[in-house]
Structures are given as C-alpha cells and as structure tokens.
C-alpha cells in the first residue's frame, strides 16, 4: 500500500492531540493539505510562537506571557479567596462567568497513580507554601476546589483536604451544576457559574490516609 510519508507524519502527530483519534486526525491533515500554503505557515508560526512566549506564572502556575500573570497582578481582586484548579483552561471558563473575583492556583493535573501522577508531580507544595505565606500579610480565608467530578478529582480533593487540615481556612468544592463524571472542559458558563455560587464546604477532617 502506497503512503505519502510527510502526510502520514502529520496524521500521526495530530492523532496525539487529546480527543483526536486516527480518523479525526486524518480529516484535519487533509484539511490542512487543501488550504493555501500561507495557512500552514501561519499555523506553524502560531504553534512555535506560543511555545516560545507562553510560560507559567511563578505564583499561580497559570499560562502567561508576563510575570506575574495579569490575575496575580490585579490588586483589586479578593486576596482571601483562592480557587485551586487542575488545568489553566478552567481559569478561562471561570473568568468568563464573571462570578469569581479571587485568585487561582493551577495544579497542572490531578492525582492518578495508574498514570504515574503523584502529589509530588503536581503544584501542591507551592500551594502549601503560598497559603502559609499568606498569613504574613493577606490571609486566605477560603480555598475552593474546582476539579473534575471524577475519581481523580475526588482523590485530589481528599488529599488536599488532609494537607490543609491544620490551616485555619474554609475548604469548599464546586457543587450543583457539575454532573457526576463530568469534565470542567465541557461545562458552559451558566452551569459553571451556578456551581461556583452553590459550592459546599468540606469538613475539616477527611480521614484520608496519605501513607
């Protein structure tokens, strides 16, 4: 069977993107191939540019082109509220709701031992340091867990709940509006806004065994 090596390479690379199977990757590859040369050039330049200029904020670990990011730099926000998310894309969705005016902390994942994602793989130590340091100036009074409603999100929430048991901080998690097993990536702004407004407080002791 004949193959166009360069086209096959493009399909292979596209198929590595989350949510794209071989057939979807093949359709995208043929779409790109049919476009004018300038489209492919602009696409390639956009990918290289974002890899070159976008970094992690040293405070919240959100993606940014400046340090600190524009949210951490905004002194008008409520320093007493800190929303912990798995992925930077969740911040974008929460900001679109216009409901939350606190700050964020991005873990860049959720605990998943089967995939080798341990607490040490995530930005948990920097979260604990950040909370500890907050008591020197502007104490955080509430930490909100905005995680996916799945096993990994539950595990991460329980682990953090145990880590923060000694902190004089209210813990809450997004509640109504997020379906069981639902992903933050597919929630609309109204649903997410309702979930944020109706968050529920987490008890101070979970009984989660970290050993």
Residue pairs with C-beta under 8 A, 6 or more apart in sequence:
7 29
7 33
10 29
10 32
10 33
11 22
11 25
11 26
11 29
12 25
14 20
14 24
14 25
14 28
14 29
15 21
15 22
15 24
15 25
17 25
20 28
32 39
32 40
32 43
53 65
54 63
54 64
54 65
55 63
55 64
55 65
55 67
56 62
56 63
56 64
56 106
57 63
57 64
57 67
57 68
57 69
57 72
58 67
58 68
59 68
59 69
59 72
59 130
60 68
60 69
60 71
60 72
60 103
60 104
60 105
60 106
61 88
61 105
61 106
61 107
61 108
61 123
61 126
62 69
62 71
62 72
62 88
62 91
62 104
62 106
63 69
63 88
64 70
66 73
71 77
71 91
71 95
71 103
71 104
72 103
77 101
77 102
77 103
78 101
78 102
78 103
79 102
79 103
79 134
79 138
79 140
80 102
80 138
80 139
80 140
80 141
80 142
81 100
81 101
81 102
81 103
81 140
81 141
81 142
81 144
82 102
82 103
82 104
82 105
82 130
82 131
82 140
82 142
82 143
82 144
83 94
83 100
83 102
83 103
83 104
83 105
83 143
83 144
83 146
84 104
84 105
84 106
84 107
84 127
84 143
84 144
84 145
84 146
84 147
84 160
85 91
85 94
85 104
85 105
85 106
85 107
85 146
85 147
85 184
86 106
86 107
86 108
86 109
86 110
86 146
86 147
86 148
86 153
86 156
86 184
87 106
87 108
87 109
87 184
87 185
88 106
88 108
89 184
89 185
90 146
90 184
90 185
91 104
91 106
93 184
93 187
93 189
93 192
94 100
94 104
94 146
94 192
94 196
96 189
97 189
97 190
97 192
97 193
97 196
98 193
99 193
99 196
99 197
100 144
100 196
102 144
105 123
105 126
105 127
105 130
106 123
107 122
107 123
107 124
107 127
107 156
108 122
108 123
109 117
109 121
109 122
110 117
110 122
110 147
110 148
110 152
110 153
110 155
110 156
111 117
111 118
111 119
111 122
111 152
111 155
111 156
111 159
112 152
112 155
117 152
119 159
119 210
122 156
124 159
124 160
124 163
127 160
128 163
128 164
131 140
131 143
131 164
131 167
131 169
134 140
140 169
141 169
141 170
142 169
142 170
142 171
142 172
143 160
143 164
143 169
143 170
143 171
143 172
144 172
144 173
144 174
144 196
144 199
145 153
145 156
145 157
145 160
145 171
145 172
145 173
145 174
145 202
146 173
146 174
146 184
146 196
147 153
147 154
147 156
147 157
147 173
147 174
147 184
148 182
148 183
148 184
149 178
149 179
149 180
149 181
149 182
150 181
150 182
150 183
157 173
157 202
158 206
158 208
159 208
159 210
160 171
161 171
161 202
161 203
161 206
161 208
162 206
162 208
162 210
164 171
165 204
165 205
165 206
170 201
171 201
171 202
171 204
172 199
172 200
172 201
172 202
173 199
173 200
173 202
174 192
174 195
174 196
174 199
175 195
175 198
175 199
175 200
176 194
176 195
176 198
177 187
177 191
177 192
177 193
177 194
177 195
177 198
178 184
178 187
178 191
178 195
184 192
187 195
